[in-house]
């Protein structure tokens, strides 16, 4: 992580060095409130996914707003958050390999750690690592509820793996992980709700199969920004894992949000115009190394007639429509990233602003933590 930050508290946003991640605190705080207001009384805890922000200060604010802890994906992410004082971390991923399991087990000496499994051999390896570290690790059996990624088949296969966890020393069966990632970006609201309902059906079938062995399933966790409200209302999920709701992005903006809270776009990439040699375009100082493009090109916020059309490593080309006032070198533009999570991972700091004033600069403590 660079020791140099692009801004200092108290400076005007117009003086922030570019490119920089800019967080609108008013919108961010409104998003926190909207999510907790939406699920209040529905019997579902909130455990937001910190892979979206990788920032300890944001995790602390999520917990202060009512979250029970956080999720992350990798051991190194969990280490960064535990080092920063977060004491309840679910690693919602399979962790394989002796070195990683050793680190995970040692981390469980310092915080409550849970982790996913979908393979009986991994259960044995995890148990041995916990034994060597002198800890008991909470285990979530992951089921495939439609994403066709990790997870055992729902129902009987899930129940058999739960039995393996129950029989393994130094492990505690903590529940089911039933996250349907592919459903989050289904554009049509009714189609997205239908996929969420099917995921809940698979989770319920697995819970019922486990109950046949007189094993209680205390937690069914899942749900993302696109489906969390349907998941909370299902009566099946009692823990939710939304991540992008605090930021939003251009891809989520393409969803139909009928019947859902209207989260605000709080995260932008502040860029500077560095060249304007042609009437129909300008060039900004943010390309492939500052913005993630896996979900499409960024949008130019609040400037009709400007369109981000091409990126190279350090440059972005902004097309200027006829009749549109053309920016000049030194001007600042705000871009809405296509995908917030990997965009954050490209930056060392988040510049938190209120209005046109920088209020704080927060380190992205788990940037690059992918091992």
N, C-alpha and C positions, 0 to 999 in steps of 0.2 A: 504494500500500500504506500502511495506517495505521501510524504510528510506535508506536502504543499496542498492547501485547500483552495478551491476556486473562489472562495468568498470568506468574509468575516462578518459576525453578527453586527447589526447596525448599519451596514452599508446598503445603498439603494440596489435594487435588483439590476438596474441598468449598468451597474459597475461590476457585476459578477463576471468572472472570467469564463470563457466559453471554449468548448462545449461543457455544459454542466447539467446535472440532474436537479430540477427545480420542483419543490413540493409546495403546493398551496395549502397551508395549514388549515385555513377555514374549510376548504373542501375535504381535506383529509379527516378532520375532526367530525364533520357532518357525516361522512361515510361510516366512521366508527359508530356514531349514534344510530344511524339508520339501520345498520345490521342488528345491533342489540335490541333496538326497539321492535324490529320485525319478528324476532324469535322469542321475545319475552312471553312467558307463559306457555310455550309449546313443549317444554320438557327436554330441550336439547341444549347441551353445553356448547360453548364456542371454543375451539382450539385452532386459531388461525394458522395458515401455512406461511412460515417465515421464509420459504424459498423465494417468495415474491419480493421481499425487501432486503433480506440478509443484514438487517440493521438492528442492533440491540436496543437502541432508543425507541424504535417503533414497536418492538416486541414488548418493552416495558409499558408503553402507552396502551397497547392492546390489552395487556393484563389488567392495567388500571381501569380500563373501560369495562371489564367483566370477563375477559377470557381466562380459562383455567390454566393455560400453558400455551405452548406453540408446537407446531410440526416443523420438521425439516426433512431433508432427503438423504443426506450423507453424514458420515461420522464426523468429518471435519467441520461441517456446518454445526452439528450438535456441540462439538468442542468449543467453537467460537462463541456460541450463545451461553453455554455453561460458564465459560471463562468470564463472560460479561454479567453473570449473576442470575441468569434464567434457570430455574430449578425444576421445571417440569417440561420435558422435551420428548415428543414422540417422533421417532425416526420412521416415517411412513414409507419404508422401502426395505428390501431384502439386503442384508449385509453379509457378504460372503468373503472368506479368506481369513487365514489365521491372524494376520497383522491387524486387519480392520476389526475383527471380533475382539481381539485383545484390547484395543483402544476403546471400543464400545463398552466392554465390561469394566474397565478401569474408570470410565466416565460415570458409570452407575454407582460408584463410590461417592460421587459428589452431587448427584442430582437424581431425581426420579426419571428413569429412561425406559421407554418402551420401544419395541422394534417389531417389524413385520417378518413373518416367515411364510413360505409356501412349499417347503420341501423338507421331508423327514431327516435327511442327512444334515441339512443346515440346523435343524433343531438339536441334533446331537452335538454338533460343533459349537453352537451357541451355549449349550449347557456346560460343556467342558470349559469354555472361556470364562463363564460365570463362576464356575467352581474354582478355577485358578485365581480369580480376582477376589474370591470370598464375598460374592454378591448374589442377589436374586434379581433377575431381569424380567420385567413384564413383557409378555409376548402377545402380539396381535396376529391371528391367522388371517392372511389376506385371501379373499375370494375374488374371482374374476366375475364382475357383474356386468360385463359388456364391453370393456375397453380392449379386450384381447391383448393384454400386456402381462403383468405379473398376476399371480393368484391361482389358487386351486379352483377346481370346479365347485359350484355351490352344492349344498346338500350333503350327501353321504361322504364325498371326498373331503369336504371341509371338516366334517365330524371326525373322520379318521385322523386327520392331522391334529385336530384339537386334542384327541386322546393321546397322541404322541407327546404333545406339549405337556399335558397333565402328568404324564408318566416320567417326564424328564426332571431330574433333580436340578435345583437352582434356577428353574424357570417357573413363572406364574402365568397361567392363561388369563389374559386381561380382556379379551373380547375379539371381535371381528373387524377387519379393515375392509370396507366395501365402497371404495371410491370409484366413481365412474367418470374418469377424466374426459373421455370422448363425448360425453353428453353436454359438457359445459358450454361448448360453442355451437351447438345446434341452433340455427338461427330462429326458427319458428318456435314460439313459446309453448304451444300445445304439443308439438313433437318433442321438444326438450323435456317437458313435464312427463310425457309418456315414457321416455327413456329412464327418467329418474324413478318413475313408478315401477318399471321392470327391475331396476337395480334393487329397489326396496323389497320386491318379491323374492329375488335371489337371496338377499340378506336374511329375510324372514325364514326361508326354507332351510338355510344353513343353521340359523338359531334353533329351529324346531328339530333338526336332525341331531344337533348337539344335546338338546334336552332329553332325547331318548336314552342317553347315557347318564342322565341325572347330573349333567354339568351345566352350571349357570353361566350365562353369557352376559356379563355386566355392562359391556360397552359394544355398541355398533357405531363405528365412526366412518365418516365419509362426507360427501357433499362439498361442492365447490361454489364459487361465486355465481355460476349460472343456474344452479339447482338447489341452493341451500334451503330456500323457503319450502319447496316441495318436500325435500328430505326431512326438514323439521316437522312438517305437518303429517308425515307418513305414519307416525306412531311407531316406526321401526328404528330409525336413527335417533340416538340420544347424544351424539357428539358430531359437530360440524367442523369442516376444515376449509372454509373460504380463504383465499389468499389475495387475489387481485382486486377485491372490492375496495381496498384502501386507496388504490391508485387508478384503476381502470386503464384501458388502452383502446387503440383504434379497432382491434379485432373484436373485443367485447362490445364496442359501440355498434357493431353490425347486428348484434342479437336483437330480437324483439323482447322488450322487457315488460310486456303487459302483465299486470298482476304482481310485479316484483318491485322492490325499492329502486328508486332512480339514483344510483350512485353517481357522484360527480367526478369528472376528470380532474384529478389532483396532481398528477405527475406529468411533467413536460421535460423535454430536453431543450435547454436554452442554447441557441446557436448564434454565431455571429456571421454577418455577411462579410466575405473576404474579397470578393471580386464581382464586378458588375460591368463587364466590357461589352455586353450585347443587350439590345433593347428587350429581347424576349426571355432573358434568363439572368439569374444571379447565382453565385456559388457561396455556399456556407461551409463552416469549418467542422462539419460532423458527417461522417460517412459510416462505413462498415465497422469501424473500431469504436464508435460512440453510440450506435443504435442497432438493435436487433431487427433483422429483416425477414425472419422466418414466417411471420404472419403478415407480410406485405410492407409497403412503403409507409413511412410516417405521414401524418397529416399536418399541415400548417394551421395552427390554431388562430382563430379570430382575424384572418387575413384573406377574405375572398379574392379569388383571382390568382393566388399563389399556390403552386402545386409542386411538391417534392417528386421529381421524376427519375432521378438517377443517383447512384452512390458509387463511390470508389473508396479506397481505404480511409482517406482523410478529408474527402470532399463530398458535398451533396449539391446537386443541381436543382434549383428551384425555377420552374417555368413561370413566367409572368404573362398573364393573359392580356390581350389587347385592351387598352383603356384602363388598365390597373396601374396604380402608382408603384413604380419600381423602387425597391429598397436600394440603399447605397452602402458602400463599404463602411463598416462600423455599426450599422443597424443591428438590432437583436430581433430574433424571431423565436417563437415557442413552437416546438414540434410535439405532436402526440405520437408516441411510439406505437408501432403495430402490436408489439408484445412487451408488456412491462417487465416481466420477470428477467429474461436474459438481457434486457437493456440495462437494468439496475446492475447486473453482474459485470458490466463493462466500466463501472465508475467506482472510484474510491470514496466519494462523499455524496451525501444528499443535502442540498441547500434548502433549508426550510424557511419559507417566507410567509409573511402576513401582509397582504396588500403589496406595496412596492418596496418593502423593507425586509432584509434578511434577519430572521429571528434567531436561527441556530444553524450550525453545520454539523451533520451527524456522519460518523464514519460508517461505511458499509463493511462491517467487521468480518462477514463471511464471504466477501468477494473472492471468487476463484476457488472456494472450498467445495471441490467436487470429487474428493477421493475418500 
